[in-house]
Amino acid sequence: MRPLEGITIVELSTMITASLAAMMAAEQGATVIKVEPLDQGDPMRYIGSAKGGDSGLFANCNRGKRAVSVDLKQPQGAEIVRRLAADADVLISNYRPGVLERLGLGSTALRDANPRLVYVAISGFGTDGPMASAPAYDPVIQAQAGIAAVQGTDQPAFVRNLVCDKITAYTACQAMTAALFERERTGSGQHVDLSMMDASLFFVFPDGFMNDTLLDDDVARQPLLADLLYELTATRDGGITISAGTPDQRAGVLRALGREDLAADPRFSTMEALMVNVDAYREELRAAFAEQDTDAILARLRAEDVPCAKCLSRDEVLSHPQLEANGSLDTAVHPRMGTLRRVRSPARFHGRHLDPAGHSPAHGEHTREVLRELGYSDGDIQRLAGGRVVG
């Protein structure tokens, strides 16, 4: 049995945040009904490499869902969602604040009809304040939440994937399950607000803002972890990364390089001195690593139990023996998209990976099936389709 079996989620969303959150719940057993606009559906379907009408990105965020196509702007379309929400456990949405309220699908209205409903509303910046109605995409949030500042040195730099979208998805999924857990104790659902801005700041803050946390004037300032750990170390024939965070690990680096003399250098012999002279220390190490072959120095570092790695290409990641040992990836044949690679949900329950929930749905694939379950007759469905209420 999957942990969320018996839970029904209605997803009203486009792009990553709510889609990925709902897919994580689907992987854990929830039934997810994805409600999309009529004409093209979720724009994610068309971003990146595609086959059979959908992209790999869409497949990676929408496994195991049922898809219905509804025009929410028509009263009959909004009524379909009200019927879905009446029997659902969760409604999750990432529409801008106020959009669903204007359609009669706001939290208060739906939870008045179904007091057990957990209504998760994801926004870009929150429901109040000067940016509440501003559009939000991942790079915008990276810039606003300080992630670009933390990545950069001389100037801001972006993480080159949708990190804020995915952070928000993980946070939304955790908040949703926490609200469901509370409902088990109280019998009542609730409204959960979550902004990408807040989720991303909460994510980056522990280390990214660690030197902005202690506010007294007598605080001893130190470099950020990012300034100490996140550098590519060039070797004679490539590059590696090293995270030597303890005295034993730092000593192991020097032994691997044959530079134990640096440990006795008064500029580096204590942590306090090392922090003052860290640039000089790095320069000594850079020169030493530049004389080493990648595989040979990695072997010596690992023999010293120093955390280290070669920076792998995508192909090297996908063929790595550790992922094979973990059972992290599998392949499946999708009915429209052909053979595709899937990454399994990382959490293991009862010591076992959960199998992926199923294929990602076509646009409107389950519209008629779901409407019949809601009590609509075939004649009703024909009239709704003829009036462009459903697709």
Protein Blocks (a to p, Z undefined) as FASTA:
>chain_A
ZZkgoiacddddehjllmmmmmmmmmnopacdddddfklopaklmgcjdeehiafklmmm
mghiacddddfkbmklmmmmmmmmmmmmbdcdfbdehklmmnopafklmmmmmmmbccdd
ddfkojedjklmpccdfklmmmmnommmmmpmkbccddfbdfklmmmmmmmmmmmmmmmm
mmmmnopacdddddfklmmmmmmmmmmmmmmmbmcfkbccdddfklmmmccdddfklccd
dddfbfklmmmmmmmnopammmmpmklmpmklmmmmmmmmmmmmmmmmmmpcfklmmmmm
mmnopacdddddfklmmmpmklmmnomaccdddfklopadddddfbdgehiacddfbdcd
dehklmmmmmmmnopafklmmmmmmnomaZZ
